[in-house]
């Protein structure tokens, strides 16, 4: 099936939400005295996903290419933001942060290859890479004894767990109804990028 092929009517609304959230993140980042780099990352993620979604209204790239162009930029940035959250705005473990960020980019590449080649093997490679990201963030970069970080990272990864579930059941095996898959791929980015960004900043505010 084609990802998001039936949701063109709501794309303009999603774009508007993305741009509004970008402005709100910048405003709240200043008001809440959130570390500037974290604020900038969340604002950039919200802005870029809105720009990428604009392609659905003009059709410059295919839906598959558009969604992966969005994710290859935004998801590594979100991993970086979580690593920065673990250090209250500073990198506690730069080497493993780089590894986690690159591993997340590789997750998106393997997902793209899984769709374009039809080979499920790429999905399982991506799942292993995603498990590596979870391990690095939770046990090497972060401090799970910190209840605030534990909650933030739990929300982060619980939201992200929805992607491989919908991807596997809906895209690769077509078990889920196409409309359910389409709606899922709108709700999940809204929650895991826009709402998560606001949640992360709220947890960090002074």
Residue frames as qw, qx, qy, qz and C-alpha x, y, z in Angstrom:
[[0.000, 0.886, 0.464, 0.000, 0.00, 0.00, 0.00],
 [0.349, 0.548, -0.044, 0.759, 1.03, 3.64, -0.44],
 [0.367, -0.363, -0.542, 0.664, 1.74, 5.42, 2.82],
 [0.013, 0.518, 0.294, -0.803, -0.71, 8.23, 3.60],
 [0.115, 0.158, 0.648, 0.736, -2.28, 8.11, 0.13],
 [0.164, -0.623, -0.703, -0.300, -5.79, 8.82, 1.43],
 [0.372, -0.691, -0.422, 0.454, -5.18, 11.74, 3.78],
 [0.362, 0.307, 0.189, 0.860, -4.44, 14.68, 1.49],
 [0.200, -0.779, -0.353, -0.478, -7.40, 16.72, 2.85],
 [0.605, -0.777, -0.149, 0.091, -5.86, 16.97, 6.33],
 [0.744, 0.081, -0.053, 0.661, -2.29, 17.80, 5.32],
 [0.119, 0.654, 0.026, 0.746, -2.83, 21.55, 5.31],
 [0.610, -0.730, -0.055, -0.303, -4.10, 21.35, 8.88],
 [0.894, -0.280, -0.047, 0.348, -1.07, 19.31, 9.91],
 [0.530, 0.393, -0.009, 0.752, 1.23, 21.88, 8.30],
 [0.208, -0.758, -0.034, -0.617, -0.52, 24.68, 10.21],
 [0.805, -0.591, -0.049, -0.034, -0.14, 22.73, 13.48],
 [0.832, 0.018, -0.051, 0.552, 3.56, 22.21, 12.76],
 [0.299, 0.526, -0.025, 0.796, 4.21, 25.90, 12.19],
 [0.469, -0.742, -0.053, -0.475, 2.12, 26.93, 15.20],
 [0.888, -0.427, -0.076, 0.152, 3.95, 24.41, 17.39],
 [0.672, 0.273, -0.090, 0.682, 7.29, 25.74, 16.15],
 [0.023, -0.652, 0.058, -0.756, 6.39, 29.24, 17.32],
 [0.715, -0.626, -0.065, -0.304, 4.97, 27.93, 20.61],
 [0.903, -0.149, -0.149, 0.375, 8.15, 25.92, 21.31],
 [0.452, 0.398, -0.123, 0.789, 10.33, 28.98, 20.73],
 [0.308, -0.676, 0.003, -0.669, 8.13, 31.10, 22.99],
 [0.838, -0.521, -0.062, -0.153, 7.91, 28.54, 25.81],
 [0.834, 0.091, -0.209, 0.502, 11.60, 27.74, 25.55],
 [0.201, 0.505, -0.182, 0.820, 12.31, 31.39, 26.34],
 [0.530, -0.598, 0.009, -0.601, 9.66, 31.66, 29.07],
 [0.929, -0.358, -0.057, -0.072, 10.64, 28.39, 30.73],
 [0.117, -0.810, 0.574, 0.022, 14.39, 28.94, 30.39],
 [0.965, 0.065, 0.251, 0.046, 14.86, 25.60, 28.66],
 [0.506, -0.406, 0.486, 0.585, 18.40, 24.98, 27.33],
 [0.362, 0.645, -0.177, -0.649, 18.63, 26.77, 23.99],
 [0.118, 0.311, -0.860, -0.388, 19.93, 23.78, 22.03],
 [0.174, 0.271, 0.936, -0.139, 17.05, 21.57, 23.16],
 [0.337, 0.659, 0.334, -0.583, 14.55, 24.32, 22.32],
 [0.248, 0.595, -0.467, -0.605, 16.17, 24.75, 18.91],
 [0.025, -0.096, 0.970, 0.223, 16.06, 21.04, 18.16],
 [0.248, 0.460, 0.810, -0.265, 12.37, 20.71, 19.02],
 [0.321, 0.718, 0.082, -0.612, 11.52, 23.83, 17.04],
 [0.144, 0.488, -0.687, -0.519, 13.56, 22.55, 14.09],
 [0.150, 0.107, 0.981, 0.055, 11.86, 19.15, 14.21],
 [0.309, 0.618, 0.596, -0.409, 8.41, 20.74, 14.23],
 [0.264, 0.721, -0.187, -0.613, 9.32, 23.13, 11.40],
 [0.046, 0.363, -0.827, -0.427, 10.96, 20.50, 9.20],
 [0.234, 0.260, 0.936, -0.035, 8.09, 18.02, 9.54],
 [0.344, 0.716, 0.358, -0.491, 5.72, 20.81, 8.47],
 [0.204, 0.658, -0.463, -0.559, 7.89, 21.66, 5.46],
 [0.083, -0.153, 0.953, 0.247, 8.18, 17.99, 4.50],
 [0.320, 0.450, 0.796, -0.248, 4.43, 17.49, 4.84],
 [0.302, 0.662, -0.032, -0.685, 3.89, 20.40, 2.44],
 [0.034, 0.294, -0.809, -0.508, 5.09, 18.08, -0.32],
 [0.249, 0.326, 0.909, -0.069, 1.84, 16.10, 0.00],
 [0.315, 0.745, 0.356, -0.469, -0.01, 19.15, -1.32],
 [0.289, 0.758, -0.348, -0.470, 2.27, 19.62, -4.35],
 [0.959, 0.168, 0.224, -0.046, 3.35, 16.05, -5.10],
 [0.230, 0.819, -0.518, -0.093, 7.02, 16.77, -5.81],
 [0.080, 0.347, -0.931, 0.085, 8.09, 13.45, -4.26],
 [0.599, -0.244, -0.716, -0.264, 6.26, 10.20, -3.69],
 [0.636, -0.672, 0.000, -0.379, 4.58, 9.73, -0.26],
 [0.931, -0.227, -0.112, 0.263, 7.19, 7.12, 0.68],
 [0.584, 0.318, -0.118, 0.737, 10.10, 9.41, -0.23],
 [0.164, -0.708, 0.008, -0.687, 8.47, 12.33, 1.56],
 [0.761, -0.612, -0.050, -0.210, 7.86, 10.52, 4.83],
 [0.888, -0.156, -0.065, 0.428, 11.38, 9.12, 4.95],
 [0.371, 0.528, -0.059, 0.761, 12.87, 12.50, 4.03],
 [0.445, -0.734, 0.018, -0.512, 11.02, 13.81, 7.09],
 [0.883, -0.469, -0.009, -0.029, 12.09, 11.00, 9.40],
 [0.823, 0.171, -0.142, 0.522, 15.77, 10.82, 8.35],
 [0.166, 0.554, -0.189, 0.793, 16.15, 14.40, 9.63],
 [0.486, -0.603, 0.062, -0.630, 13.73, 14.57, 12.56],
 [0.912, -0.357, -0.186, -0.078, 14.22, 11.25, 14.33],
 [0.721, 0.095, -0.316, 0.609, 18.01, 11.50, 14.81],
 [0.013, 0.512, -0.167, 0.843, 17.47, 15.05, 16.07],
 [0.698, -0.532, -0.078, -0.473, 14.93, 13.77, 18.61],
 [0.904, -0.158, -0.282, 0.280, 17.43, 11.16, 19.80],
 [0.442, 0.314, -0.251, 0.802, 19.98, 13.95, 20.21],
 [0.322, -0.582, 0.035, -0.745, 17.44, 16.02, 22.17],
 [0.863, -0.441, -0.187, -0.163, 16.82, 13.11, 24.53],
 [0.783, 0.032, -0.283, 0.553, 20.55, 12.70, 25.08],
 [0.143, 0.442, -0.166, 0.870, 20.76, 16.41, 25.88],
 [0.614, -0.573, -0.130, -0.527, 17.79, 16.08, 28.22],
 [0.889, -0.251, -0.326, 0.202, 19.71, 13.41, 30.12],
 [0.601, -0.044, -0.212, 0.770, 22.47, 15.95, 30.77],
 [0.083, -0.827, -0.361, 0.422, 20.21, 18.99, 31.36],
 [0.344, 0.923, -0.023, -0.170, 21.37, 20.51, 28.10],
 [0.002, -0.732, 0.665, 0.149, 24.88, 19.07, 27.94],
 [0.853, 0.227, -0.447, -0.147, 26.20, 15.83, 26.46],
 [0.679, -0.586, 0.419, -0.144, 27.20, 13.41, 29.21],
 [0.688, -0.152, 0.657, 0.266, 28.55, 10.81, 26.80],
 [0.339, 0.659, -0.265, -0.617, 29.39, 12.35, 23.40],
 [0.039, 0.288, -0.894, -0.340, 30.63, 9.12, 21.82],
 [0.163, 0.294, 0.938, -0.080, 27.53, 7.08, 22.60],
 [0.323, 0.656, 0.295, -0.615, 25.33, 10.04, 21.69],
 [0.267, 0.534, -0.541, -0.593, 26.86, 10.04, 18.20],
 [0.001, -0.056, 0.986, 0.154, 26.40, 6.27, 17.98],
 [0.257, 0.468, 0.759, -0.373, 22.75, 6.48, 19.06],
 [0.334, 0.670, 0.014, -0.663, 22.05, 9.30, 16.60],
 [0.229, 0.423, -0.729, -0.486, 23.68, 7.43, 13.70],
 [0.107, 0.109, 0.987, -0.047, 21.91, 4.20, 14.67],
 [0.354, 0.570, 0.531, -0.518, 18.57, 6.01, 14.55],
 [0.351, 0.612, -0.337, -0.624, 19.36, 7.36, 11.08],
 [0.098, 0.228, -0.934, -0.257, 20.17, 3.79, 10.04],
 [0.310, 0.328, 0.819, -0.353, 16.78, 2.68, 11.41],
 [0.456, 0.655, 0.141, -0.586, 15.09, 5.01, 8.93],
 [0.256, 0.525, -0.672, -0.455, 17.29, 3.82, 6.05],
 [0.064, -0.027, 0.997, 0.030, 16.45, 0.18, 6.75],
 [0.391, 0.490, 0.616, -0.477, 12.75, 1.04, 6.96],
 [0.415, 0.658, -0.204, -0.594, 12.96, 2.75, 3.59],
 [0.165, 0.366, -0.866, -0.297, 14.75, -0.25, 2.09],
 [0.270, 0.170, 0.915, -0.247, 12.13, -2.57, 3.56],
 [0.477, 0.613, 0.346, -0.526, 9.36, -0.63, 1.80],
 [0.393, 0.692, -0.358, -0.489, 11.12, -0.15, -1.54],
 [0.206, 0.370, -0.887, -0.186, 12.50, -3.69, -1.85],
 [0.828, -0.187, -0.226, -0.478, 9.75, -5.61, -0.04],
 [0.643, 0.153, -0.690, 0.296, 12.40, -7.43, 2.01],
 [0.637, -0.716, -0.185, -0.217, 11.31, -7.96, 5.61],
 [0.798, -0.095, -0.247, 0.541, 14.92, -8.60, 6.63],
 [0.239, 0.437, -0.091, 0.862, 15.57, -4.85, 6.56],
 [0.516, -0.662, -0.144, -0.524, 12.75, -4.34, 9.06],
 [0.872, -0.437, -0.182, 0.125, 14.35, -6.73, 11.53],
 [0.622, 0.164, -0.148, 0.751, 17.76, -5.11, 11.07],
 [0.070, -0.579, -0.021, -0.812, 16.12, -1.77, 11.80],
 [0.717, -0.607, -0.204, -0.275, 14.42, -3.21, 14.89],
 [0.836, -0.206, -0.209, 0.464, 17.79, -4.39, 16.19],
 [0.358, 0.341, -0.066, 0.867, 19.25, -0.94, 15.56],
 [0.372, -0.657, -0.134, -0.642, 16.31, 0.66, 17.38],
 [0.834, -0.496, -0.232, 0.066, 16.92, -1.63, 20.37],
 [0.672, 0.062, -0.157, 0.721, 20.52, -0.39, 20.30],
 [0.002, -0.555, -0.035, -0.831, 19.29, 3.21, 20.45],
 [0.660, -0.638, -0.199, -0.343, 17.10, 2.36, 23.46],
 [0.858, -0.287, -0.220, 0.364, 19.99, 0.68, 25.25],
 [0.495, 0.250, -0.102, 0.826, 22.44, 3.53, 24.60],
 [0.197, -0.609, -0.074, -0.764, 19.99, 6.19, 25.75],
 [0.735, -0.576, -0.175, -0.312, 18.70, 4.37, 28.83],
 [0.898, -0.396, -0.024, 0.189, 21.82, 2.67, 30.14],
 [0.701, 0.072, 0.035, 0.708, 24.82, 4.54, 28.76],
 [0.156, 0.460, 0.113, 0.867, 23.83, 8.14, 28.07],
 [0.447, -0.611, -0.136, -0.639, 20.98, 8.63, 30.53],
 [0.031, 0.182, -0.797, 0.575, 20.54, 8.05, 34.24],
 [0.488, -0.373, -0.660, -0.433, 17.45, 5.93, 34.82],
 [0.391, -0.385, -0.655, 0.520, 17.72, 6.61, 38.55],
 [0.064, 0.140, 0.051, -0.987, 16.62, 10.16, 37.67],
 [0.325, 0.467, 0.783, -0.251, 12.84, 9.92, 37.85],
 [0.328, 0.733, 0.032, -0.595, 12.34, 12.93, 35.56],
 [0.191, 0.501, -0.701, -0.470, 14.54, 11.48, 32.82],
 [0.205, 0.062, 0.977, -0.014, 13.04, 8.05, 33.33],
 [0.405, 0.603, 0.557, -0.403, 9.56, 9.45, 32.67],
 [0.314, 0.730, -0.237, -0.560, 10.67, 11.50, 29.67],
 [0.075, 0.382, -0.857, -0.336, 12.51, 8.60, 28.05],
 [0.308, 0.228, 0.911, -0.156, 9.62, 6.20, 28.77],
 [0.444, 0.695, 0.300, -0.480, 7.16, 8.54, 27.02],
 [0.196, 0.667, -0.520, -0.496, 9.63, 8.95, 24.16],
 [0.015, 0.241, -0.942, -0.231, 10.13, 5.25, 23.50],
 [0.373, 0.365, 0.799, -0.298, 6.52, 4.23, 24.13],
 [0.456, 0.714, 0.066, -0.528, 5.42, 6.68, 21.43],
 [0.229, 0.601, -0.656, -0.396, 8.10, 5.46, 19.08],
 [0.332, -0.057, 0.941, -0.031, 7.17, 1.82, 19.63],
 [0.591, 0.532, 0.430, -0.428, 4.01, 2.52, 17.68],
 [0.356, 0.685, -0.417, -0.479, 5.94, 3.08, 14.45],
 [0.086, 0.311, -0.925, -0.202, 7.40, -0.42, 13.98],
 [0.375, 0.243, 0.836, -0.318, 4.13, -2.01, 15.11],
 [0.537, 0.664, 0.218, -0.472, 2.07, -0.14, 12.52],
 [0.251, 0.650, -0.594, -0.403, 4.82, -0.49, 9.94],
 [0.094, -0.194, 0.974, 0.069, 5.04, -4.26, 10.36],
 [0.345, 0.366, 0.822, -0.268, 1.32, -4.99, 10.66],
 [0.409, 0.744, 0.277, -0.450, 0.13, -2.38, 8.19],
 [0.310, 0.766, -0.402, -0.396, 2.79, -1.79, 5.54],
 [0.014, 0.431, -0.887, -0.166, 4.72, -5.06, 5.35],
 [0.089, 0.102, 0.990, -0.034, 1.96, -7.57, 6.05],
 [0.345, -0.175, -0.355, -0.851, -1.24, -5.56, 5.42],
 [0.255, -0.337, -0.878, 0.225, -2.98, -6.99, 8.48],
 [0.017, 0.519, 0.411, -0.749, -4.29, -3.61, 9.62],
 [0.398, 0.778, 0.484, 0.036, -6.91, -1.76, 7.59],
 [0.507, 0.378, 0.137, 0.762, -5.31, 0.81, 5.24],
 [0.145, -0.815, -0.139, -0.543, -7.21, 3.71, 6.79],
 [0.732, -0.673, -0.053, 0.091, -6.06, 2.70, 10.28],
 [0.756, -0.048, 0.098, 0.646, -2.47, 2.73, 9.03],
 [0.263, 0.601, 0.191, 0.730, -2.92, 6.13, 7.42],
 [0.410, -0.837, -0.118, -0.343, -4.46, 7.64, 10.55],
 [0.830, -0.469, -0.027, 0.301, -1.74, 6.06, 12.68],
 [0.648, 0.110, 0.123, 0.744, 0.97, 7.68, 10.58],
 [0.002, 0.716, 0.121, 0.688, -0.63, 11.07, 11.22],
 [0.627, -0.744, -0.093, -0.212, -1.35, 10.69, 14.94],
 [0.868, -0.266, -0.061, 0.415, 2.05, 9.21, 15.80],
 [0.489, 0.328, -0.009, 0.808, 4.12, 12.06, 14.32],
 [0.244, -0.749, -0.120, -0.604, 1.82, 14.58, 15.98],
 [0.766, -0.636, -0.056, -0.072, 2.34, 12.90, 19.36],
 [0.874, -0.197, 0.035, 0.444, 6.00, 11.91, 19.04],
 [0.479, 0.319, 0.074, 0.814, 7.25, 15.20, 17.58],
 [0.122, -0.625, -0.100, -0.764, 4.99, 18.11, 18.49],
 [0.683, -0.646, -0.113, -0.322, 3.46, 16.96, 21.77],
 [0.878, -0.218, -0.180, 0.387, 6.60, 15.15, 22.92],
 [0.435, 0.401, -0.108, 0.799, 8.68, 18.27, 22.28],
 [0.325, -0.658, 0.002, -0.679, 6.38, 20.32, 24.49],
 [0.867, -0.468, -0.155, -0.074, 6.37, 17.59, 27.15],
 [0.792, 0.053, -0.199, 0.575, 10.17, 17.36, 27.18],
 [0.186, 0.495, -0.113, 0.841, 10.48, 21.11, 27.58],
 [0.569, -0.643, -0.091, -0.504, 7.88, 21.17, 30.35],
 [0.906, -0.331, -0.192, 0.183, 9.93, 18.57, 32.25],
 [0.669, 0.130, -0.122, 0.721, 13.03, 20.73, 31.88],
 [0.007, -0.799, -0.121, -0.590, 11.60, 24.12, 32.73],
 [0.344, 0.084, -0.561, 0.748, 13.07, 25.98, 35.69]]
